Amino acid sequence: MIVEVTYAVPQEQFLAQVEVESDATVEDAIKASGVLERFPQIDLAQNKVGIFSKVTSLDTVLRERDRVEIYRPLIADPKEVRRKKAEEKRKQS
């Protein structure tokens, strides 16, 4: 079956179609795609993964045409950023 594996950094996007066995897992597809060799900073023990924007585990069995996504860690907590902006706005008023 055919699935896609995707990963992005600010300066580059990776998208590969991979043919895997019918019982392949998310981890199998990632390893078959070559993304780990191209982006050695990916650590599957740390980076979250998902299928079509829904976080999942490495042992999830794939279906035909799934898109496996590897997520980068957040640089800043979105809640903290909003809180700081609100504080700054209050100080300016």
C-alpha positions as CSV (number, residue, x, y, z in Angstrom):
1,M,0.0,0.0,0.0
2,I,1.1,3.6,-0.6
3,V,1.4,6.1,2.3
4,E,3.0,9.5,2.6
5,V,5.6,10.7,5.2
6,T,6.1,14.4,5.8
7,Y,8.3,16.5,8.0
8,A,9.1,20.2,7.8
9,V,11.6,22.7,9.2
10,P,11.4,26.4,8.5
11,Q,13.7,26.2,5.5
12,E,12.7,22.9,4.0
13,Q,9.8,20.5,3.6
14,F,10.0,16.7,3.2
15,L,7.3,14.7,1.5
16,A,7.7,11.1,0.3
17,Q,5.4,8.5,-1.0
18,V,6.4,5.1,0.4
19,E,5.2,1.6,-0.5
20,V,4.8,-0.5,2.7
21,E,3.3,-3.8,3.6
22,S,-0.4,-3.9,4.5
23,D,0.3,-4.4,8.2
24,A,3.0,-1.6,8.3
25,T,3.1,0.8,11.3
26,V,3.8,4.5,11.5
27,E,7.4,3.7,12.5
28,D,7.8,1.3,9.5
29,A,6.8,4.0,7.1
30,I,9.0,6.6,8.7
31,K,12.0,4.3,8.5
32,A,11.3,3.4,4.9
33,S,10.9,7.0,3.8
34,G,14.5,8.0,4.4
35,V,13.5,11.0,6.4
36,L,15.6,9.9,9.4
37,E,18.8,10.0,7.3
38,R,17.9,13.3,5.7
39,F,17.1,14.9,9.1
40,P,19.3,13.4,11.8
41,Q,17.8,15.7,14.4
42,I,14.6,13.7,14.4
43,D,14.4,11.5,17.5
44,L,11.4,9.2,17.4
45,A,11.6,8.8,21.2
46,Q,11.1,12.6,21.5
47,N,9.2,13.8,18.4
48,K,5.5,13.3,18.3
49,V,4.0,11.7,15.2
50,G,0.5,11.8,13.7
51,I,-1.7,10.8,10.9
52,F,-3.6,13.6,9.2
53,S,-2.9,16.0,12.1
54,K,-4.0,13.6,14.8
55,V,-1.3,12.6,17.2
56,T,-0.8,8.8,17.3
57,S,1.8,6.3,18.4
58,L,4.7,4.7,16.4
59,D,3.0,1.3,16.5
60,T,-0.3,2.4,14.9
61,V,-1.1,0.3,11.8
62,L,-1.5,2.4,8.7
63,R,-4.2,2.4,6.1
64,E,-3.9,3.0,2.4
65,R,-3.1,6.7,1.6
66,D,-2.5,7.7,5.2
67,R,-0.2,10.8,5.6
68,V,2.3,10.2,8.5
69,E,3.5,13.5,10.0
70,I,6.5,14.0,12.3
71,Y,6.1,17.0,14.5
72,R,8.9,19.3,15.8
73,P,8.8,20.3,19.4
74,L,7.2,23.6,20.2
75,I,9.7,26.5,20.7
76,A,7.3,28.5,22.9
77,D,4.2,27.5,24.8
78,P,1.3,29.2,22.9
79,K,-0.6,29.9,26.2
80,E,2.5,31.6,27.7
81,V,2.9,33.8,24.5
82,R,-0.7,34.9,24.7
83,R,-0.4,35.7,28.4
84,K,2.7,37.9,27.8
85,K,1.0,39.7,24.9
86,A,-2.1,40.4,27.2
87,E,0.2,41.7,29.9
88,E,2.0,44.0,27.5
89,K,-1.3,45.3,26.2
90,R,-2.5,46.1,29.7
91,K,0.7,48.0,30.5
92,Q,0.3,50.1,27.3
93,S,-3.3,51.0,28.2
